Amino acid sequence: MSLAVRGLYKCFRLRPERGKQKTLEHWALRDVDFRVAQGGALGIIGANGSGKSTLLQIVAGVLRPTQGR
């Protein structure tokens, strides 16, 4: 079995501070695509806050993506 990620987006909606009405959005992932063939390997590197854990949580089924599969 291979792993394919296509057009993956994840947006977290943040509650506004008291007295502010506009909901804030934080895009953790935008348009992520990759494929790993059976027996293949993939390394995920990046700075703190770049979406590595979010990506892995979506692949594992812990989080649902905003868009994509």
Secondary structure, DSSP 8 states (H G I E B T S, - for coil): --EEEEEEEEEEEE---TT----EEEEEEEEEEEEE-TT--------TTSSHHHHHHHHHTSS--SB--
